[in-house]
Each structure stands twice: as structure tokens, then as C-alpha cells.
Amino acid sequence: MYDSGLMATKKKSTKAFLSGNEAVAYGAYEAGLKVACAYPGTPSTEILECLAGFKDLDVQWSVNEKVAYEVALGAAVGGVRSLFACKHVGLNVAMDPLMTSAYTGISAGFVIVVCDDPGMHSSQNEQDTRWVSIYAKLPMLEPSSPREAKEHIKEAFKISERFDTPVIVRMTTRISHTKEDMLLARRETAKTAPLDINVEKYVMVPGYARKRHALVEKRINKLKKFAEKTRLNKVEINDKKLGFITSSITYNYIKEHYPDASYLKLGMSYPFCDDKIREFAKTVRKVVVMEELDPFIETHIATLGIKFKAKDESFMQGELTPDLIPAAVQGKVKKVKAAPKRPPRLCKGCPHFFSFATMKKLGLFVAGDIGCYTLATLPPASALHTCVCMGAGVTFNEGLRKAHPNKKIVGVVGDSTFVHSGVTGLINAAYNNAKGIIFILDNNITAMTGGQQNPATGLTIRNEKTKKLNLKKLCLACGADNVDVCDPTNRDEFNALVEKRINEDALSVIIAKHPCKLLR
Ligand SMILES: Cc1ncc(C[n+]2csc(CCOP(=O)(O)OP(=O)(O)O)c2C)c(N)n1
């Protein structure tokens, strides 16, 4: 558990050595943040863990990203500065409230921090969140270092209130998890805005939403003007023979290789500062656009009619690491490095292993989900056969059975993931008379992301006791025909139970209960 507060109460101008995620937390705290909500997800998790160390903040692990987004947005509409943090795929879960919050705006600053994972160090895809800013018509900032992350968060709150909009701050794994020294500042005191009734702004029925949409378009034009002037977009004119337009960590990587070149670093990645880009392109002889993942900057600059060079499309996948920069700048094709394979695996003694041993022994087809148990797809367990997104272990059991009603198909989900998005699938299965076994692998923690509490553990983000969700009662209320709780390490009992349930024409839940070995 962080004790962030200790550092913050020290004298003004205290120096600290912080990761990008910690810097986000400190920046938000200094900006007068009151409420922060998130669901864990690498590489974003430490933002909330660090914020929880400030005892004067209202900080929560929410059950999923949609809920987290709505609680934090509600607080900002209510009138206090609020923050929502997630990993890139977490933003997909929050997209419903996000899209319409672009219309409502806020009453006090609201910042969305999203951490992308180029290279998929611990993710199921490597979507580039920068596109969301265009799609949702929301401003987006992109720090290029941990120190900048702290500055950008503070700026994001100001932009949010000045333009009445949620603001997205996009991080990547390298910025979230590298450390840099920086100065801490005093916490601002932000006043709570009054709770005014303003239905035309906050009730998005078509009649009001049409008017708000018109305002969103006007706001983007105002933000474009702001983008031209803000110091977030930094021009450095050095040798005029070569000029890079870049953003995020890539800026620092290129600087290592081309310290004498000129730079336009886009700290505000949306909306674009077109005039500044045109002026920069006129100033330097050769323009090179260099960015990690998708051609986001490239696509826009092409519409401005500017001639430029960019990386070969083979660099669109994976991280643009420092060693790849020269080849990318020279327009070469990416050579895939044969790094030694070191796949992750279940820990020794992991209780999940026992559950999968039974499933394998009985030859079951296992619809999997996201959590430590996903690793059971690899040897020696080799017993998990699908995995797409959180919650899909439950729903894939139902879908696969539509194609193969007579096969022994089951679904697997963890305790945290069941609460996140598995429960709706179980209600759906019961309602639509689906059959099979749903295993809830209950290790009493959210293990995959480093051990966070969730409603089924009965502890809060600060490890305080709270209402504990009763998974058995919940599953019965959803409509499961049988709900058994059994310890998978009791081999004979567990094997016999699964063998019995798999041969019944019923919708059964087996809560395989055994605490994670890493729990103290
Ligand atoms: C939408 C989304 N949010 C967050 C994550 C990150 N994440 C992966 S698995 C997981 C939860 C795992 O907890 P649990 O289901 O209890 O399984 P365990 O790892 O404890 O076995 C989380 C938060 C993700 N992959 N997708």
C-alpha cells in the first residue's frame, strides 16, 4: 500500500522519483482532485493504488470500467474534480458513457487517463487509443515522460473546465512504468460547484442532445485554436535539414539518435495544431513523422498536403523501441527479432491448476476468460480453449453450445472477472435456458493485475472491511440450477462433483474456492 500522502505533506518543492503512473496521481492530487475511480488493468493499475495513499481523497476500485467512468463522471457533473483511469481495453467497456459525456460536458474538471500497451506486454490486443479522441470529439494530451505526465494532468483539469469537456490523457506502458525525478507542489484548493438543475445539459434526450452536439462541434473548433497556442505542442528548431513530428515516448527515443535535428512534439495530440504543423514543415527541409503503433499523426498530416516520410507499415505492430528508430527513420522494413521465448505460466501451487487438471482429465472444451487462469492454455495445463475479453468465458459457453449442443463444453471465469462482466452472461444463460457448467475460480483476489480487492473479497482499495458479495447467493439469484462451492485441491471431491454436473441437463455453477498462493 502506497503512503503517497506522506510525501505530499512535506515542504513545497520536495523532489520525488516517481513512475509515470505515480506522477499522474501526484499531478491530480496537486490539481485539487476529489474523486478517483478505476478497475485494475496493466499498465494503469498503480494510478489508483497511489491515489488511495492520499487519505483525503475518495478513491474506489469499481466493479468495472463502465461503472468507474459513470461514478467519476457523476462526481464531476456534481461539481468536484474527478479522474477515471483504465488500460486501453478498459476504455472499450466505458465507451457508452464516454461518448455521451462528450455532449454533456461537466461542472468540474474530469480527466480520463488511459494507458495503452504497445507490444502487448500484458494485454489481449494493442489498440491505439488516439483514434478515440477523433471518434468521441474529445481533446487528448500525450505526455512523453513521467515528469510531463504530472504536468499534463494538471493542464488537463484546466482544459476540462475551460472548455467544459472531459479530457483524455493517453499514456503508454513505458511512460506509466518508467521513473523520473520531479518536483512536487502544493495541493490547489478546488471549490465544489453548486448542484444546479440543468436538464438541457445533463439529460440527453434527442431534443437536448441535438443542441449539445452543435456545441461539441463549436468546442472542437475552439480547441483547435487552443492547440495552436498551447505550450503542450513544443517546437525545437535546431538543424533545419531534418525535422521530426512526433509524440509520446518516441520523442525521447528519436532524440537519442538524432540530437541535432528539429522537432515538433505534439503534447496535445487532438485536435491537431494545423498552422503550427504547416509552419514547421516550411521551416525544415525534410519532414519525418515518427510515432508508435498506428499512423495517427501521418493520416492527419497527409490531409494537409504536406510532403513527409514515415515509417514502413511493418513498424505498426509492437513497440517502436530505441533500437528500431534508425531503421524506422530510414524507411526500412522491420526485422523481427528472435528474442528467447519466456512465456508466463501459472505460479507453483496455483489453485487454478487443480481446477484445470480436472477439466483436462474429463476432456472438456473450456471457454476461457481473462485472468491468471488464461495461462492454463499453455503447457503443462493446456486446458483452456478460447479467450477474447473479460466476461466471455460465461457467454462463450452459451454460444459454443449452440453450435455443438452435445459436446462437453464449460465456461471459466475468475471472481473479479465474474463481478466485472460475467454476471450478466450468467443471467443471460439462465434466461435463455442455456446449460453447462460455469466455473468461478475464486482465489479471493484480483491476482493477474497484482492483487487488488474486489466486491467478493469484502475489502476496499484501502484494505478496509466493507460489504462482502456472496457469490453463491448471487448465482442462485441469477437463475443457476445448481451452485456448489468446492475446493479444487480436494481432488477426489472436486473430480466427483464436476463429473456429476457435466452429465446433468442443467445450468450449474461451481465456485472453485481456494485462496491465491501469493496472498499473505
Ligand atoms: C476490460 C479489461 N479490464 C481490465 C483488464 C485487466 N485484467 C485482466 S484479468 C483481470 C482480472 C483478473 O482477476 P480474476 O478474474 O479474479 O482472476 P485471477 O487473475 O485472480 O485468477 C484484469 C483486471 C482487461 N484485460 N480487460
The ligand as a MOL file (V3000), in Angstrom:
LIG
                    3D

  0  0  0     0  0            999 V3000
M  V30 BEGIN CTAB
M  V30 COUNTS 26 27 0 0 0
M  V30 BEGIN ATOM
M  V30 1 C -11.6830 -4.6380 -19.8910 0
M  V30 2 C -10.4670 -5.0860 -19.1450 0
M  V30 3 N -10.1880 -4.5240 -17.9550 0
M  V30 4 C -9.1110 -4.9310 -17.2580 0
M  V30 5 C -8.2830 -5.9100 -17.7390 0
M  V30 6 C -7.0510 -6.3320 -16.9510 0
M  V30 7 N -7.3040 -7.6160 -16.2800 0 CHG=1
M  V30 8 C -7.0020 -8.7740 -16.8590 0
M  V30 9 S -7.5410 -10.0540 -15.9780 0
M  V30 10 C -8.1340 -9.1150 -14.7600 0
M  V30 11 C -8.8250 -9.6570 -13.5390 0
M  V30 12 C -8.3470 -10.9480 -13.0740 0
M  V30 13 O -8.9300 -11.2510 -11.8450 0
M  V30 14 P -9.7500 -12.5640 -11.5980 0
M  V30 15 O -10.8350 -12.7030 -12.5940 0
M  V30 16 O -10.1710 -12.5830 -10.1790 0
M  V30 17 O -8.6930 -13.7120 -11.8950 0
M  V30 18 P -7.2650 -14.0510 -11.2370 0
M  V30 19 O -6.2460 -13.3020 -12.0210 0
M  V30 20 O -7.3270 -13.6460 -9.8000 0
M  V30 21 O -7.0980 -15.5080 -11.3990 0
M  V30 22 C -7.9260 -7.8060 -15.0690 0
M  V30 23 C -8.2880 -6.7200 -14.1840 0
M  V30 24 C -8.6060 -6.4550 -19.0020 0
M  V30 25 N -7.8560 -7.3930 -19.5800 0
M  V30 26 N -9.7020 -6.0440 -19.6580 0
M  V30 END ATOM
M  V30 BEGIN BOND
M  V30 1 1 1 2
M  V30 2 1 2 3
M  V30 3 2 2 26
M  V30 4 2 3 4
M  V30 5 1 4 5
M  V30 6 1 5 6
M  V30 7 2 5 24
M  V30 8 1 6 7
M  V30 9 2 7 8
M  V30 10 1 7 22
M  V30 11 1 8 9
M  V30 12 1 9 10
M  V30 13 1 10 11
M  V30 14 2 10 22
M  V30 15 1 11 12
M  V30 16 1 12 13
M  V30 17 1 13 14
M  V30 18 2 14 15
M  V30 19 1 14 16
M  V30 20 1 14 17
M  V30 21 1 17 18
M  V30 22 2 18 19
M  V30 23 1 18 20
M  V30 24 1 18 21
M  V30 25 1 22 23
M  V30 26 1 24 25
M  V30 27 1 24 26
M  V30 END BOND
M  V30 END CTAB
M  END
